[in-house]
Amino acid sequence: MIKRKWFYATPIAAAAAALAVAACGGSGDNKADLSSVKNIVVIYAENRSFDNLYGSFPGANGLQNVSAQSAQQLDRDGSVLATLPTVWNGLTQTGVTPVVTAAMTANMPNAPFAIDDPKGYNAPLSVTTRDLYHRFYENQMQIHGGKNDMFAAWADSGGLVMGHYTSSAEKLPLWKIAQQYTLADNFFMGAFGGSFLNHQWLVCACTPYYASADKSPAAGSISAVNADGVSLTLASNSPASALTGIPKFVKSGNLTPDFYAINTMQPPYQPSGNAPASGGDTKLADPSAASTLPPQTAQNIGDLLSNAGVSWAWYGGAWGAAVSAAQNSTSNVIYGANMTAPNFQPHHQPFNYFANYAPGSDARAKHLLDGGMDGSEFIKAIDAGTLPQVAFYKPQGNLNEHAGYTDVASGDQHIADVIAHLQKSPQWNNMVVVVTYDENGGFWDHVAPPKGDRWGPGSRIPALVISPYAKKGYVDHTQYDTTSILRLITRRFSLPALPGLTARDAALKSNGASAMGDLTNSLDLKL
């Protein structure tokens, strides 16, 4: 596939290009190599498909390539829906302006629509819309073998799955940054489904396992799956049509029939969505709770980096506040049913599931760091030039762009502000920053994911590569997924491949697809 470049012929762009050449070691014939990259920073936002935010980005494979027929959604019986289903429970909630009720969304055309269209729902990027299904089996049922035509059929949000924004550099600061550096438009979420599993794939390219789950408190969380292994068994009272109601399943649980954890389970250590056992260790989550996942022991990227003597850290936004709240039994202030800011999500902290980083361990103290409220502690490290060689940053809930409890604009501006600090950092000249989203959040995307293994890859999501070494004004069509971040890290620091990376590539190749890229095609380096 041809990769398109486009440039802005301005003095600022010319100066930036000159600086980039200097940073890369001189002229185009004397490029730096990958060893010149001293710092890799990963910023992990939430729940947006590529088409939802970047569907109209110039030069990208976006909505301009979608025909009316290819975008049509099917009903559960395979027939074409006459209209999109109602957005069940409304597109926006009471107390949000504008209020868009379910009744106001009836009889929408069976097509993508702009959520922020002034002639339509006029809900801009600063408005919080309702949440959508983003679950392991449902995502596969929506993808429907690559046709992407059953998103509305297997959703709990009706027609909202087809919503997107009329984004631009004037509306989204990250869009403007994408214009200046590299936007990857063929980047897929590492695993089907939601945030919990995709955070695991970000750090270990693996799916957590719950041994003997059928004899555990989680026995009731085992999904009822059809013989195809990818679709859920419908309940007898499930509405036959997406136009008449939300689908009902015998059991859409947190575990596969062979005990892998695929939907949200809670960390075994605090901060966790599950409180400590009554009278138990206050640093642990109650192991008798059905959604508490036992400590995991699979090898992860942190283990590889530590073994190689490469410095690294996970900076969790509001982590310190959440730890304090858990210790003081005031967790509802940070997370829980109230979802009050900063809406800390324990299942967005993947290393907190691993035995190697248990409370009291030296590894936890070194590597699981407080990103601070509003990213303040992370920004202090950026400004001081003290970031480790590999840094992951997870914004707190109200700044991560997740539908249902925050808006796009707040998180987009926050990440752009963090990038501005990175660009002024003493470490910037040798840095590569990757900004991406954990998963699609249930929003439709028109591009079929390549067929890989049983875990993914899932739907297409946005990804930006920002660096003095990044190709400028570039849209990269290379096939990537979340694991491409791990591939970049392991290649740069000469680490062994995690087993999941090898297995993913073998599965892709066996299905006639190419192996996943490692993001180096987005860099103007000698490779």
C-alpha positions as semicolon CSV with decimal commas, in nm:
position;residue;x (nm);y (nm);z (nm)
1;M;0,000;0,000;0,000
2;I;0,135;0,345;-0,089
3;K;0,221;0,565;0,207
4;R;0,130;0,928;0,154
5;K;0,324;1,226;0,284
6;W;0,206;1,584;0,305
7;F;0,387;1,885;0,438
8;Y;0,316;2,241;0,544
9;A;0,543;2,482;0,359
10;T;0,578;2,734;0,640
11;P;0,882;2,885;0,815
12;I;0,786;2,700;1,132
13;A;0,767;2,370;0,944
14;A;1,102;2,438;0,776
15;A;1,263;2,513;1,110
16;A;1,114;2,199;1,260
17;A;1,246;1,994;0,969
18;A;1,593;2,142;1,015
19;L;1,587;2,060;1,385
20;A;1,472;1,708;1,304
21;V;1,763;1,658;1,065
22;A;2,004;1,786;1,328
23;A;1,854;1,560;1,593
24;C;1,885;1,264;1,359
25;G;2,257;1,320;1,325
26;G;2,288;1,542;1,018
27;S;2,178;1,506;0,658
28;G;1,942;1,244;0,523
29;D;2,249;1,045;0,414
30;N;2,383;1,039;0,767
31;K;2,083;0,931;0,970
32;A;2,101;0,822;1,330
33;D;2,013;0,463;1,409
34;L;1,769;0,321;1,660
35;S;2,027;0,329;1,939
36;S;1,993;0,708;1,933
37;V;1,651;0,667;2,095
38;K;1,718;0,694;2,467
39;N;1,361;0,729;2,595
40;I;1,033;0,569;2,489
41;V;0,717;0,720;2,639
42;V;0,377;0,552;2,600
43;I;0,060;0,750;2,672
44;Y;-0,247;0,528;2,689
45;A;-0,590;0,691;2,647
46;E;-0,931;0,526;2,635
47;N;-1,203;0,390;2,414
48;R;-1,205;0,551;2,071
49;S;-1,206;0,392;1,728
50;F;-1,004;0,548;1,447
51;D;-1,312;0,656;1,252
52;N;-1,469;0,802;1,568
53;L;-1,194;1,067;1,600
54;Y;-0,980;1,062;1,285
55;G;-1,224;0,951;1,016
56;S;-1,177;1,274;0,823
57;F;-0,799;1,312;0,870
58;P;-0,634;1,412;0,539
59;G;-0,446;1,129;0,373
60;A;-0,576;0,864;0,612
61;N;-0,797;0,566;0,533
62;G;-1,108;0,729;0,672
63;L;-1,475;0,778;0,615
64;Q;-1,419;0,907;0,262
65;N;-1,344;0,546;0,168
66;V;-1,672;0,415;0,308
67;S;-1,961;0,352;0,073
68;A;-2,319;0,371;0,190
69;Q;-2,357;-0,003;0,132
70;S;-2,039;-0,103;0,316
71;A;-2,139;0,102;0,622
72;Q;-2,488;-0,046;0,650
73;Q;-2,556;-0,237;0,968
74;L;-2,737;-0,571;0,977
75;D;-2,999;-0,691;1,217
76;R;-2,947;-1,004;1,425
77;D;-3,105;-1,223;1,158
78;G;-2,865;-1,090;0,893
79;S;-3,113;-0,859;0,721
80;V;-3,031;-0,494;0,659
81;L;-3,168;-0,269;0,933
82;A;-3,429;-0,023;0,803
83;T;-3,292;0,235;1,047
84;L;-3,035;0,239;1,322
85;P;-3,171;0,127;1,658
86;T;-3,262;0,389;1,914
87;V;-2,970;0,496;2,134
88;W;-3,098;0,310;2,438
89;N;-3,110;0,526;2,753
90;G;-3,023;0,833;2,548
91;L;-2,712;0,968;2,382
92;T;-2,645;1,207;2,670
93;Q;-2,772;1,196;3,026
94;T;-2,979;1,418;3,251
95;G;-2,763;1,704;3,374
96;V;-2,562;1,713;3,051
97;T;-2,615;1,985;2,794
98;P;-2,752;1,909;2,542
99;V;-2,980;1,637;2,681
100;V;-3,045;1,385;2,403
101;T;-3,305;1,132;2,510
102;A;-3,364;0,789;2,361
103;A;-3,684;0,909;2,196
104;M;-3,491;1,183;2,017
105;T;-3,270;0,919;1,851
106;A;-3,543;0,705;1,699
107;N;-3,541;0,628;1,324
108;M;-3,186;0,740;1,249
109;P;-3,065;0,653;0,896
110;N;-2,861;0,332;0,877
111;A;-2,530;0,511;0,828
112;P;-2,245;0,676;1,017
113;F;-2,341;1,010;1,172
114;A;-2,164;1,306;1,330
115;I;-2,238;1,328;1,702
116;D;-2,139;1,697;1,699
117;D;-2,333;1,799;1,387
118;P;-2,508;2,129;1,473
119;K;-2,796;2,019;1,250
120;G;-2,822;1,692;1,441
121;Y;-2,751;1,616;1,806
122;N;-2,503;1,902;1,842
123;A;-2,311;1,722;2,118
124;P;-1,955;1,856;2,085
125;L;-1,632;1,692;2,195
126;S;-1,670;1,857;2,535
127;V;-1,992;1,665;2,609
128;T;-1,995;1,325;2,777
129;T;-2,200;1,069;2,585
130;R;-2,329;0,742;2,727
131;D;-2,104;0,436;2,747
132;L;-2,118;0,148;2,499
133;Y;-2,052;-0,227;2,513
134;H;-1,683;-0,297;2,471
135;R;-1,652;-0,662;2,566
136;F;-1,454;-0,958;2,436
137;Y;-1,716;-1,174;2,266
138;E;-1,945;-0,888;2,172
139;N;-1,660;-0,715;1,988
140;Q;-1,603;-1,026;1,777
141;M;-1,974;-1,057;1,706
142;Q;-1,979;-0,692;1,596
143;I;-1,675;-0,735;1,371
144;H;-1,860;-1,029;1,212
145;G;-1,567;-1,188;1,037
146;G;-1,425;-0,854;0,922
147;K;-1,744;-0,710;0,771
148;N;-1,795;-0,473;1,068
149;D;-2,168;-0,477;0,995
150;M;-2,315;-0,597;1,326
151;F;-2,198;-0,325;1,562
152;A;-2,555;-0,203;1,613
153;A;-2,693;-0,556;1,639
154;W;-2,476;-0,662;1,932
155;A;-2,464;-0,333;2,124
156;D;-2,635;-0,207;2,436
157;S;-2,621;0,149;2,301
158;G;-2,814;0,102;1,977
159;G;-2,721;0,342;1,699
160;L;-2,456;0,530;1,899
161;V;-2,197;0,280;1,774
162;M;-2,205;0,460;1,437
163;G;-2,129;0,800;1,586
164;H;-1,814;0,995;1,505
165;Y;-1,687;1,352;1,540
166;T;-1,611;1,612;1,275
167;S;-1,265;1,656;1,422
168;S;-1,005;1,904;1,305
169;A;-0,690;2,079;1,424
170;E;-0,913;2,361;1,551
171;K;-1,116;2,122;1,767
172;L;-0,861;1,863;1,880
173;P;-0,510;1,960;1,990
174;L;-0,387;1,604;1,924
175;W;-0,514;1,628;1,565
176;K;-0,282;1,924;1,516
177;I;0,006;1,726;1,666
178;A;-0,078;1,433;1,436
179;Q;-0,044;1,670;1,140
180;Q;0,305;1,763;1,254
181;Y;0,435;1,411;1,318
182;T;0,310;1,060;1,224
183;L;-0,043;0,926;1,243
184;A;-0,079;0,547;1,206
185;D;-0,407;0,463;1,034
186;N;-0,372;0,083;1,033
187;F;-0,321;0,029;1,408
188;F;-0,551;-0,218;1,586
189;M;-0,627;-0,288;1,948
190;G;-0,422;-0,583;2,068
191;A;-0,715;-0,788;2,197
192;F;-1,087;-0,802;2,138
193;G;-1,305;-0,632;2,395
194;G;-1,233;-0,383;2,668
195;S;-0,982;-0,194;2,873
196;F;-0,891;-0,468;3,121
197;L;-0,769;-0,713;2,859
198;N;-0,603;-0,454;2,636
199;H;-0,401;-0,318;2,926
200;Q;-0,274;-0,670;2,983
201;W;-0,179;-0,701;2,619
202;L;0,003;-0,369;2,641
203;V;0,237;-0,501;2,909
204;C;0,261;-0,877;2,849
205;A;0,092;-0,966;2,517
206;C;-0,099;-1,222;2,717
207;T;-0,443;-1,300;2,852
208;P;-0,467;-1,355;3,230
209;Y;-0,556;-1,701;3,356
210;Y;-0,772;-1,804;3,652
211;A;-0,675;-2,161;3,745
212;S;-0,960;-2,390;3,852
213;A;-1,207;-2,107;3,804
214;D;-1,496;-2,352;3,794
215;K;-1,424;-2,436;4,157
216;S;-1,363;-2,075;4,262
217;P;-1,571;-1,773;4,366
218;A;-1,562;-1,676;3,996
219;A;-1,746;-1,992;3,882
220;G;-2,055;-1,787;3,802
221;S;-1,852;-1,563;3,570
222;I;-1,776;-1,827;3,308
223;S;-1,926;-1,725;2,973
224;A;-2,171;-1,940;2,778
225;V;-2,016;-1,957;2,431
226;N;-2,133;-2,121;2,110
227;A;-1,937;-2,395;1,936
228;D;-1,768;-2,139;1,709
229;G;-1,577;-2,010;2,012
230;V;-1,637;-1,646;1,923
231;S;-2,008;-1,583;1,984
232;L;-2,219;-1,586;2,297
233;T;-2,522;-1,807;2,344
234;L;-2,841;-1,605;2,323
235;A;-3,096;-1,622;2,601
236;S;-3,439;-1,750;2,504
237;N;-3,594;-1,411;2,581
238;S;-3,344;-1,207;2,382
239;P;-3,517;-0,958;2,147
240;A;-3,508;-1,092;1,794
241;S;-3,430;-0,751;1,644
242;A;-3,187;-0,478;1,742
243;L;-3,472;-0,235;1,679
244;T;-3,671;-0,370;1,971
245;G;-3,415;-0,409;2,246
246;I;-3,070;-0,483;2,381
247;P;-2,948;-0,841;2,327
248;K;-2,963;-1,085;2,617
249;F;-2,717;-1,369;2,661
250;V;-2,716;-1,681;2,873
251;K;-2,391;-1,557;3,028
252;S;-2,156;-1,285;2,909
253;G;-1,907;-1,325;3,189
254;N;-1,553;-1,229;3,275
255;L;-1,403;-1,567;3,190
256;T;-1,381;-1,795;2,889
257;P;-1,501;-2,155;2,925
258;D;-1,134;-2,253;2,966
259;F;-1,080;-1,994;3,242
260;Y;-0,901;-1,705;3,075
261;A;-0,999;-1,360;3,206
262;I;-1,128;-1,156;2,916
263;N;-1,360;-0,894;3,069
264;T;-1,303;-0,665;3,365
265;M;-1,168;-0,834;3,674
266;Q;-1,011;-0,652;3,966
267;P;-0,648;-0,652;4,081
268;P;-0,561;-0,879;4,375
269;Y;-0,379;-0,587;4,536
270;Q;-0,498;-0,245;4,646
271;P;-0,596;-0,013;4,491
272;S;-0,863;-0,251;4,361
273;G;-1,229;-0,220;4,281
274;N;-1,281;-0,485;4,551
275;A;-1,230;-0,392;4,914
276;P;-1,008;-0,599;5,145
277;A;-1,166;-0,901;5,314
278;S;-1,325;-0,822;5,647
279;G;-1,044;-0,845;5,901
280;G;-0,796;-0,929;5,623
281;D;-0,483;-0,764;5,489
282;T;-0,572;-0,409;5,393
283;K;-0,318;-0,416;5,109
284;L;-0,510;-0,693;4,931
285;A;-0,845;-0,725;4,759
286;D;-1,090;-0,979;4,898
287;P;-0,995;-1,306;4,722
288;S;-1,346;-1,440;4,782
289;A;-1,499;-1,170;4,560
290;A;-1,605;-1,316;4,226
291;S;-1,425;-1,048;4,028
292;T;-1,090;-1,058;4,212
293;L;-0,828;-1,208;3,981
294;P;-0,557;-1,416;4,148
295;P;-0,201;-1,280;4,116
296;Q;-0,056;-1,336;3,770
297;T;0,288;-1,482;3,701
298;A;0,330;-1,452;3,322
299;Q;0,640;-1,273;3,200
300;N;0,578;-0,908;3,117
301;I;0,771;-0,623;2,962
302;G;0,866;-0,490;3,304
303;D;1,040;-0,817;3,386
304;L;1,235;-0,807;3,061
305;L;1,340;-0,447;3,110
306;S;1,448;-0,507;3,469
307;N;1,645;-0,818;3,373
308;A;1,832;-0,616;3,110
309;G;1,905;-0,326;3,345
310;V;1,680;-0,086;3,151
311;S;1,507;0,170;3,372
312;W;1,129;0,188;3,346
313;A;0,814;0,295;3,528
314;W;0,435;0,292;3,505
315;Y;0,297;0,634;3,603
316;G;-0,066;0,601;3,706
317;G;-0,261;0,924;3,712
318;A;-0,409;0,968;4,063
319;W;-0,236;0,644;4,173
320;G;-0,112;0,801;4,497
321;A;-0,457;0,933;4,581
322;A;-0,611;0,593;4,510
323;V;-0,355;0,411;4,725
324;S;-0,422;0,654;5,009
325;A;-0,797;0,618;4,969
326;A;-0,769;0,237;4,980
327;Q;-0,557;0,255;5,296
328;N;-0,806;0,488;5,462
329;S;-1,117;0,300;5,343
330;T;-1,237;0,603;5,148
331;S;-1,212;0,452;4,801
332;N;-1,555;0,581;4,703
333;V;-1,395;0,926;4,693
334;I;-1,168;0,815;4,409
335;Y;-1,360;0,541;4,232
336;G;-1,675;0,339;4,261
337;A;-2,043;0,394;4,205
338;N;-2,013;0,773;4,242
339;M;-1,751;0,796;3,966
340;T;-1,645;1,130;4,112
341;A;-1,333;1,291;3,965
342;P;-1,074;1,171;3,908
343;N;-1,268;0,842;3,851
344;F;-0,964;0,623;3,912
345;Q;-0,998;0,283;3,743
346;P;-0,801;0,005;3,917
347;H;-0,834;-0,225;3,614
348;H;-0,634;0,030;3,410
349;Q;-0,323;-0,046;3,619
350;P;-0,197;-0,371;3,461
351;F;0,119;-0,431;3,664
352;N;-0,091;-0,434;3,982
353;Y;-0,215;-0,779;3,877
354;F;0,131;-0,939;3,882
355;A;0,290;-1,117;4,178
356;N;0,627;-0,962;4,094
357;Y;0,486;-0,619;4,186
358;A;0,295;-0,714;4,500
359;P;0,265;-0,462;4,786
360;G;0,586;-0,446;4,984
361;S;0,807;-0,558;4,696
362;D;1,109;-0,359;4,585
363;A;0,992;-0,384;4,224
364;R;0,661;-0,217;4,311
365;A;0,833;0,072;4,486
366;K;1,069;0,126;4,192
367;H;0,833;0,084;3,902
368;L;0,468;0,155;3,997
369;L;0,478;0,530;4,046
370;D;0,226;0,799;4,121
371;G;0,154;1,004;3,811
372;G;-0,010;1,260;4,038
373;M;-0,343;1,435;4,021
374;D;-0,382;1,573;3,669
375;G;-0,049;1,409;3,583
376;S;0,142;1,650;3,806
377;E;0,406;1,403;3,926
378;F;0,465;1,266;3,577
379;I;0,506;1,620;3,448
380;K;0,759;1,698;3,724
381;A;0,973;1,406;3,605
382;I;0,938;1,524;3,244
383;D;1,043;1,879;3,327
384;A;1,335;1,762;3,539
385;G;1,460;1,528;3,269
386;T;1,442;1,229;3,503
387;L;1,212;0,998;3,311
388;P;1,333;0,637;3,297
389;Q;1,428;0,486;2,964
390;V;1,076;0,345;2,922
391;A;0,781;0,529;3,074
392;F;0,412;0,442;3,055
393;Y;0,160;0,710;3,150
394;K;-0,207;0,637;3,221
395;P;-0,419;0,950;3,263
396;Q;-0,675;0,946;3,544
397;G;-1,035;0,868;3,450
398;N;-1,169;1,215;3,388
399;L;-0,877;1,282;3,153
400;N;-0,869;0,958;2,953
401;E;-1,153;1,021;2,696
402;H;-1,370;0,724;2,804
403;A;-1,736;0,762;2,702
404;G;-1,982;0,736;2,990
405;Y;-1,781;0,922;3,250
406;T;-1,577;1,182;3,065
407;D;-1,557;1,368;2,736
408;V;-1,305;1,368;2,453
409;A;-1,196;1,730;2,475
410;S;-1,067;1,723;2,834
411;G;-0,842;1,422;2,780
412;D;-0,724;1,536;2,439
413;Q;-0,618;1,872;2,580
414;H;-0,449;1,708;2,879
415;I;-0,242;1,475;2,660
416;A;-0,148;1,764;2,431
417;D;-0,033;1,958;2,737
418;V;0,179;1,661;2,849
419;I;0,334;1,645;2,501
420;A;0,417;2,016;2,522
421;H;0,611;1,940;2,840
422;L;0,785;1,647;2,673
423;Q;0,891;1,869;2,382
424;K;1,060;2,105;2,629
425;S;1,215;1,826;2,834
426;P;1,594;1,788;2,854
427;Q;1,536;1,434;2,725
428;W;1,329;1,533;2,419
429;N;1,603;1,519;2,156
430;N;1,636;1,142;2,193
431;M;1,277;1,054;2,272
432;V;0,996;0,866;2,096
433;V;0,643;0,919;2,225
434;V;0,357;0,686;2,131
435;V;0,003;0,803;2,201
436;T;-0,275;0,553;2,148
437;Y;-0,603;0,425;2,287
438;D;-0,658;0,098;2,467
439;E;-0,957;-0,005;2,256
440;N;-1,244;0,122;2,045
441;G;-1,493;0,172;2,327
442;G;-1,762;0,000;2,120
443;F;-1,751;0,256;1,840
444;W;-1,766;0,127;1,482
445;D;-1,469;0,141;1,248
446;H;-1,485;0,047;0,883
447;V;-1,147;-0,132;0,851
448;A;-1,139;-0,508;0,903
449;P;-0,878;-0,622;1,156
450;P;-0,633;-0,880;1,022
451;K;-0,716;-1,233;1,133
452;G;-0,478;-1,331;1,411
453;D;-0,517;-1,556;1,714
454;R;-0,813;-1,619;1,944
455;W;-0,741;-1,300;2,139
456;G;-0,710;-1,047;1,859
457;P;-0,629;-0,809;1,711
458;G;-0,957;-0,622;1,752
459;S;-1,093;-0,303;1,600
460;R;-0,884;-0,019;1,459
461;I;-0,780;0,265;1,692
462;P;-0,580;0,587;1,652
463;A;-0,206;0,597;1,722
464;L;0,038;0,887;1,700
465;V;0,418;0,870;1,695
466;I;0,571;1,196;1,816
467;S;0,945;1,247;1,818
468;P;1,232;1,446;1,669
469;Y;1,290;1,120;1,479
470;A;0,929;1,080;1,363
471;K;0,850;1,127;0,997
472;K;0,687;1,467;0,965
473;G;0,339;1,518;0,824
474;Y;0,318;1,146;0,760
475;V;0,034;0,896;0,754
476;D;0,174;0,549;0,817
477;H;-0,031;0,264;0,669
478;T;0,189;-0,012;0,815
479;Q;-0,004;-0,286;0,995
480;Y;0,032;-0,237;1,371
481;D;-0,147;-0,329;1,691
482;T;-0,099;-0,261;2,062
483;T;0,178;-0,519;2,073
484;S;0,375;-0,307;1,825
485;I;0,466;-0,090;2,123
486;L;0,622;-0,393;2,291
487;R;0,797;-0,478;1,965
488;L;0,950;-0,130;1,949
489;I;1,069;-0,152;2,309
490;T;1,214;-0,501;2,271
491;R;1,387;-0,412;1,943
492;R;1,537;-0,091;2,077
493;F;1,673;-0,249;2,396
494;S;1,761;-0,589;2,244
495;L;1,520;-0,780;2,468
496;P;1,388;-1,131;2,403
497;A;1,043;-1,149;2,246
498;L;0,752;-1,212;2,476
499;P;0,580;-1,541;2,386
500;G;0,259;-1,363;2,287
501;L;0,440;-1,165;2,018
502;T;0,576;-1,477;1,854
503;A;0,239;-1,650;1,876
504;R;0,055;-1,350;1,731
505;D;0,283;-1,330;1,428
506;A;0,260;-1,704;1,367
507;A;-0,120;-1,682;1,374
508;L;-0,127;-1,382;1,142
509;K;0,097;-1,555;0,891
510;S;-0,105;-1,877;0,906
511;N;-0,412;-1,674;0,817
512;G;-0,244;-1,506;0,521
513;A;-0,168;-1,176;0,693
514;S;0,168;-1,014;0,754
515;A;0,342;-0,996;1,090
516;M;0,285;-0,688;1,302
517;G;0,514;-0,393;1,255
518;D;0,723;-0,248;1,537
519;L;0,656;0,124;1,466
520;T;1,002;0,182;1,323
521;N;0,852;0,265;0,984
522;S;0,720;0,583;1,145
523;L;1,075;0,690;1,234
524;D;1,325;0,860;1,007
525;L;1,618;0,648;1,124
526;K;1,874;0,416;0,971
527;L;1,743;0,069;1,046
